Amino acid sequence: MKLLASTLVAGLLLGCGFAHAGAREDLKAFATGLRGLDGQFQQDVFDPQGRKKDTSSGRVAMSAPNLFRWEYRQPYAQLIIADGKTVWVFDPDLKQVSRRPQGVEEASSPLAILLDPARLDRDFIVKDGGDADGLDWLAIKPRSAEAGFRSARIGFIRNQLLRMEYEDALGQRTQIEFSGWKRNPAFAAGTFSFTPPAGVDVIGGQ
């Protein structure tokens, strides 16, 4: 579970450039006018040999310019929040919170970049991912070595972001399927803020 938290604080991806026309148009339509997103995800993690290691599900939310919430609900609870200055990772079972300054890794997140499409060409090398499984795909690689992933594919259908797959430096592959997107919702107060509960250990600092 801790491996999932470290790789997914915002390690998810989007790009443009010399990409497949269908996926490029889907991306443009999805990102136009976007200031916030709220939806559900299911995540599967595979080892370098292709064996499934973990399956989890939960909620993802983000708001421009740099607020992010990734909440695991099944099979174990875990919460990751980027509040614009600090990244918080809360593990209720361990009664432990870790924190660190929000930085390059979060800024390079594809989900975050959806809210700032002008950065796509600058931050990613993008190639035509072709059509597969009924989706239009973009294949991308980050220009920054601090992005937290080696390569990725993003799949669209009918102007909607449906699936994302990425590979880390160790060859581990993560596949995420999204559903129930709500565009520009009215977020409840506290969605992107975090205060450590009483009695938990807090690790790290600003």
Phi, psi and omega in degrees: 000323180293328178295319178299319182296316184291328182272345187240019175303334171177042184265061187224157209222148173209155180199177173218213182106219182274067187255168177303136188301318181298311181295322178298317179290323176299315180298315181299316181293321182293322186274340184298124178073010185277124176239347179194154179219148176215127181197186181249156177219154166234131187237131174239135180244131182239143177282174183300341178269002177089006179277134180289129181258318186213149170228134180212168180208163181171210185237143173234139177216148176207154181216137180296145003267340189207034178258139190210139177222123177235113190239108173283132178244326179227142357278348180229145180281136173199142185233132176237124180230131169251114187261010181105338178232324187229144171258123180250135174235115185247123177248101183299323182296322180272352185053052186221140176234132171248150180217151177203159179297140175287130188214219189297319183301315179291321180296334181269000181296132178299321179298319177293323182293337175305330182276354180217069187301337183296342182272354191298309181299324183291322190263344185226151167261122189239137177231162177297122178268354179074190179247132177202144179057031179077010182242153168267129189244142166251136175252125187227155172226136180286145175281333181270136176288348182265009185290336177093002175213159184265318180202164183202161171230142179235128185249132179241151171217126179048053176067018180239137173284116184249321188216150176219136177229135177215158182240133180269181186294340181265002179088005176284137183247135178241131178242129182234129176247130183255153177206161173064033180301133170244123183270136175047051181284167173270102184287142176294150177302137179090359181302322184245027175233157182212134173236122182303131177295156177297140175090001179260154175278133178249122184247136179089173182203181180281000000 
